[in-house]
Amino acid sequence: MTTELLIEEKRTGKIWEISNSTQQCTWTTNRTGSPGKFEFTVNKAGDLSFVEGDTVRFSVDGQLQFFGWVFTKSKDRWGVIDVTCYDRLRYLKNSASYAFYDLSAGDMIRQMAADMQVDVSEIEDTGYIIPSLIEQEQSCIDIAQSALEQTLLNTGNIYVLFDDGHGLSLKQPANMISDVIIGDKSLLTDYSYKTDIDQQTYNSVKLVRPNEQTGRKDVFIAQDSNNIYHWGLLQLYQSVDGAMNDAQVKAQAEATLSFYNRRLRTLSVSSLGVPGLRAGQMIYMNVPGLGDINLNQYVLLEKVTHTWENNDHTMDFETLEI
C-alpha cells in the first residue's frame, strides 16, 4: 500500500508531500447531514508551513480518497500538529434563505452550490418536481436534505449528496454499488447488531394540509393496524404544502408509511480497509446467524470511518436498514 498526502500552500504555491511524517490519518463520511472529514497528525519538520484554507489531497495506490481544505490545526510543544479538513460539503453549512418553486432536488442543489461558489460534479435527475420549498436562515446542507427527504417520501427513492473529489455529486445508492464482499471469511473482524422500533419506526402517518377555503386543516392518515396491535401506536405527524392535491398527499402518506413501518436493523462493523468505500454506497455482506436473520444481501452504508496507521488500513462502518 502506497499513500500520498499532499498539502498545497496557497500563499506560495508550494506543495508538501508529508505521508512519511504523518502518524495517523482518518477519513469519515456520513450518508446525510455532514461533510466528509479528514484528520491527520503530522510531525513538524523542516520548513513545513500551511494554514487554514490550504488544500489537502490524500491518495492510496494512486486512487484519490479525499480532497478538501484545512479548517483547524493545533500544535503541541513537541511539534506534533493535529489537522482537521473538510470537503466541499462544508461550504454548504453556510446559512441562507430560499424560496424554491417547481424544481427538483438536483436543481436546488445546483443553485445553492453556485451561490456558495462550490464546484458541481454529477447530479442525477431524481425525476420528482417539488411544488415548493421555503426555508429561512437555514444551512444549505439542511435545505438540501429537506429536498431529498421530500423526494424520498414521494418516490421511495434515496439519493445521496456527497463530494466525489471533483465536485458535489448526487446519486442513488443503487448506482454506487461496491464490488467488495464483507463477511465472516472476508475482511470482517468484529460487529455489533441491534434491532429496535424506537428511533425511526412509525406505523401511523398523519399528514395535514392547510385549506384556505375552510380555514381548517385537511387530515390524511395511512397506518398499519397489525403493527399498531403488536407495537402500539407509533405516529409520525407532518404538515404538507397546501398546493398538493388529495392524490399527491395520499401517495406521500403511503410512501412515508412504507419507508418507516418496519423494525430498524442496524449493524456496526469493524473490518480491514477497502480504499474509496464511503457512506451512501452499497456493499454485499454475508454474515450467517446474525441474530434473527442470516445476513446475505446488499446493505446501505450510513457512516464509514477509515484509519491509516503504521501502514495498516482498517475501517469501521454502520449500515442503515438491513
Sequence and secondary structure as in RCSB ss.txt:
>XXXX:A:sequence
MTTELLIEEKRTGKIWEISNSTQQCTWTTNRTGSPGKFEFTVNKAGDLSFVEGDTVRFSVDGQLQFFGWVFTKSK
DRWGVIDVTCYDRLRYLKNSASYAFYDLSAGDMIRQMAADMQVDVSEIEDTGYIIPSLIEQEQSCIDIAQSALEQ
TLLNTGNIYVLFDDGHGLSLKQPANMISDVIIGDKSLLTDYSYKTDIDQQTYNSVKLVRPNEQTGRKDVFIAQDS
NNIYHWGLLQLYQSVDGAMNDAQVKAQAEATLSFYNRRLRTLSVSSLGVPGLRAGQMIYMNVPGLGDINLNQYVL
LEKVTHTWENNDHTMDFETLEI
>XXXX:A:secstr
  EEEEEEETTTTEEEE GGGEEEEEEEEESSSS  EEEEEEE  TT    TT EEEEEETTEEEEEEEEEEEEE
 TTSEEEEEEE GGGGGGSEEEEEEEEE HHHHHHHHHHHTT  EEEE      EEEEEEEEEEHHHHHHHHHHH
HHHHH    EEEE SSSEEEE GGGSEEEEEEETTBBEEEEEEEEESSSS  SEEEEEEE TTTSSEEEEEEE H
HHHHHH   EEEEE  TT  HHHHHHHHHHHHHHHSS EEEEEEEEE  TT  TT EEEEEEEEETTEEEEEEEE
EEEEEEEEETTEEEEEEEES  
